[in-house]
Amino acid sequence: MIVASSYRRKGVALKLIASLIEHARLHNIKAIFLNTSSYQLEAMKMYQFYGWKPQKRENVSVLFQPIYMHHFLLHVNEWRF
């Protein structure tokens, strides 16, 4: 998910997440997984704030550039906001 910088911190991401959760509930989806890189620190903070739980961190570094993929899980029925 990417929100244009001019629209950040205005509730757009929350509306997108709420729509995702509503869709998941309507289709009996129990969990939502997401992955993001270590370059997305603000996004990771937001995802955790909205209920995603970190699952693991995977080293996908290339040569001398350290890169980590972070895997998150959200249980749909537990989401309240």
RODO-2510 file (C-alpha; in nm, 4 decimals, decimal comma):
residues 81
     n   res          X          Y          Z
     1     m     0,0000     0,0000     0,0000
     2     i     0,1341     0,3398    -0,0916
     3     v    -0,0287     0,6703    -0,0043
     4     a     0,0988     0,9847    -0,1748
     5     s     0,3023     1,1971     0,0628
     6     s     0,0559     1,4868     0,0334
     7     y    -0,2217     1,2606     0,1709
     8     r    -0,0295     1,0958     0,4550
     9     r    -0,1420     1,1462     0,8148
    10     k    -0,4945     1,2311     0,6972
    11     g    -0,6627     0,8959     0,7605
    12     v    -0,6305     0,7602     0,4069
    13     a    -0,4335     0,4513     0,5124
    14     l    -0,6841     0,3741     0,7873
    15     k    -0,9705     0,3934     0,5373
    16     l    -0,7862     0,1582     0,3025
    17     i    -0,7176    -0,0855     0,5863
    18     a    -1,0795    -0,0675     0,7052
    19     s    -1,1974    -0,1466     0,3511
    20     l    -0,9568    -0,4386     0,3357
    21     i    -1,0860    -0,5738     0,6674
    22     e    -1,4481    -0,5326     0,5587
    23     h    -1,3777    -0,7206     0,2356
    24     a    -1,1984    -0,9959     0,4283
    25     r    -1,4884    -1,0355     0,6710
    26     l    -1,7442    -1,0488     0,3888
    27     h    -1,5435    -1,3270     0,2253
    28     n    -1,4739    -1,5195     0,5470
    29     i    -1,0997    -1,4517     0,5317
    30     k    -0,9503    -1,5144     0,8744
    31     a    -0,6018    -1,3656     0,8415
    32     i    -0,4138    -1,1151     0,6293
    33     f    -0,0417    -1,1357     0,5756
    34     l     0,1805    -0,8554     0,4549
    35     n     0,5465    -0,8127     0,3795
    36     t     0,7481    -0,4938     0,3723
    37     s     1,1154    -0,4092     0,3623
    38     s     1,3440    -0,2571     0,6199
    39     y     1,3305     0,0623     0,4116
    40     q     0,9678     0,1159     0,5154
    41     l     1,0132     0,1908     0,8865
    42     e     0,7203     0,4352     0,9058
    43     a     0,4940     0,1856     0,7293
    44     m     0,5964    -0,0892     0,9715
    45     k     0,5115     0,1346     1,2676
    46     m     0,1725     0,2113     1,1127
    47     y     0,0943    -0,1547     1,0430
    48     q     0,1769    -0,2475     1,4019
    49     f    -0,0291     0,0438     1,5325
    50     y    -0,3262    -0,0889     1,3338
    51     g    -0,2869    -0,4411     1,4697
    52     w    -0,0517    -0,6372     1,2479
    53     k     0,1852    -0,8567     1,4484
    54     p     0,5434    -0,9144     1,3372
    55     q     0,6046    -1,2782     1,2423
    56     k     0,9624    -1,2927     1,1210
    57     r     1,2429    -1,0926     0,9662
    58     e     1,4169    -1,2352     0,6621
    59     n     1,7608    -1,1272     0,5447
    60     v     1,7465    -1,0620     0,1698
    61     s     2,0631    -0,8520     0,1542
    62     v     2,2401    -0,8059    -0,1753
    63     l     2,6174    -0,7723    -0,1738
    64     f     2,6962    -0,5002     0,0801
    65     q     2,3451    -0,3562     0,1009
    66     p     2,1621    -0,4883     0,4108
    67     i     1,7946    -0,5460     0,3335
    68     y     1,5389    -0,7256     0,5491
    69     m     1,1873    -0,8339     0,4633
    70     h     0,9491    -0,8077     0,7560
    71     h     0,6488    -1,0392     0,7620
    72     f     0,3313    -0,9391     0,9511
    73     l     0,0020    -1,1100     1,0336
    74     l    -0,3384    -0,9682     1,1224
    75     h    -0,6233    -1,1843     1,2523
    76     v    -0,9289    -1,0299     1,0896
    77     n    -1,1742    -1,1077     1,3702
    78     e    -0,9483    -0,9411     1,6272
    79     w    -0,9251    -0,6103     1,4389
    80     r    -1,0941    -0,3205     1,6168
    81     f    -1,0351     0,0422     1,5453
***
